[in-house]
Amino acid sequence: MIKRKKKARIMHAAVEHNGVLYIGGHAAHDLDQGMGGQTREICSKLDALLAECGSDKKHLLQARIYITDMSKKEEMNAAWLEWLDDEDLPARATIGVADLGDPRRLIEIATIASVKENA
């Protein structure tokens, strides 16, 4: 059975199938923040969405992180590691991109997570 969560105009924020959550790309709303601030905001949004879907950051399986400036990757990594316990790191790729729709948008994160077994 497929469950879709939080419908937006062009997508759902998350889609669950067979206990796996496929979470669409999320970006910060406050684009006046730097890379670290935008990363922290996205991680906070992911915390809320994962909880709503019966999961949490300990159940992340994969992350695809798109950033517009690879010279700021370490700033993103610092915020990412503040959020995650080093025992629960997902498989991850960081991909440099030219544009995320607004020149102030520095990062977008898409993830895959498992649902908690008793959720």
C-alpha positions in Angstrom: 0.0 0.0 0.0 1.2 3.5 -0.9 0.6 6.4 1.6 1.2 9.9 0.5 1.8 12.7 3.0 1.5 16.5 2.9 0.3 17.2 -0.6 1.7 20.3 -2.3 0.9 21.7 -5.8 3.5 19.6 -7.6 4.4 16.8 -5.2 3.9 15.1 -1.8 6.4 15.9 0.9 6.8 12.1 1.6 5.6 8.9 0.1 5.6 5.6 2.1 5.7 2.2 0.5 6.5 -1.1 2.3 7.8 0.7 5.4 10.1 3.0 3.4 9.7 6.8 3.3 10.8 8.6 0.2 11.1 12.2 1.2 11.1 14.9 -1.5 13.7 17.7 -1.7 13.4 20.3 1.1 14.9 23.7 1.2 15.0 26.5 3.7 12.4 29.3 3.8 14.7 31.9 5.3 17.1 32.4 2.3 19.0 35.2 4.1 20.8 32.6 6.1 24.2 31.2 5.1 24.8 27.5 4.3 24.9 26.4 7.9 21.7 28.2 8.8 19.8 26.9 5.8 21.1 23.4 6.6 19.9 23.6 10.2 16.5 24.9 9.1 16.1 22.0 6.7 17.1 19.5 9.3 14.5 20.9 11.7 11.9 20.6 8.9 13.0 17.0 8.4 12.7 16.2 12.1 9.0 17.4 12.0 8.2 15.5 8.8 9.8 12.3 9.9 7.9 12.4 13.2 4.7 13.0 11.4 5.4 10.0 9.2 6.3 7.7 12.1 10.0 7.9 11.8 13.0 9.9 13.0 16.5 10.8 11.9 17.9 7.6 13.4 16.0 5.8 10.6 17.5 7.7 7.7 18.8 5.4 5.0 20.0 7.8 2.4 20.4 11.5 1.8 21.0 13.4 -1.5 22.3 16.9 -0.7 22.3 19.5 -3.5 24.5 22.6 -2.9 25.2 25.5 -5.1 28.7 26.3 -3.8 31.1 23.4 -3.0 33.4 25.8 -1.2 30.7 25.9 1.5 30.5 22.1 1.9 32.3 22.0 5.2 29.9 24.6 6.7 27.0 22.3 5.6 28.9 19.2 7.0 29.2 21.0 10.4 25.5 21.7 10.6 24.7 18.2 9.4 26.9 16.6 12.0 25.4 18.8 14.7 22.0 17.2 13.8 22.9 13.6 13.4 24.5 11.1 15.9 27.6 9.7 14.2 26.3 6.2 14.8 23.2 6.9 12.7 24.7 8.5 9.6 22.8 7.6 6.4 24.5 6.8 3.1 24.9 10.2 1.4 25.9 12.0 -1.7 26.6 15.7 -2.0 26.0 17.0 -5.5 27.1 20.4 -6.7 24.5 22.2 -8.8 24.4 25.5 -10.6 20.9 26.6 -9.5 18.2 25.8 -7.0 15.6 28.3 -8.3 16.8 31.3 -6.3 20.4 32.6 -6.1 20.0 32.8 -2.3 18.9 29.1 -2.0 22.2 27.3 -1.2 21.0 23.8 -0.4 18.2 21.2 -0.9 18.1 17.9 0.8 16.1 14.7 -0.3 16.1 11.7 1.9 14.9 8.1 2.2 14.1 6.7 5.7 12.5 3.6 7.2 9.3 3.9 9.3 9.8 2.9 12.9 8.6 -0.7 13.4 5.9 0.2 16.0 4.7 3.4 14.3 
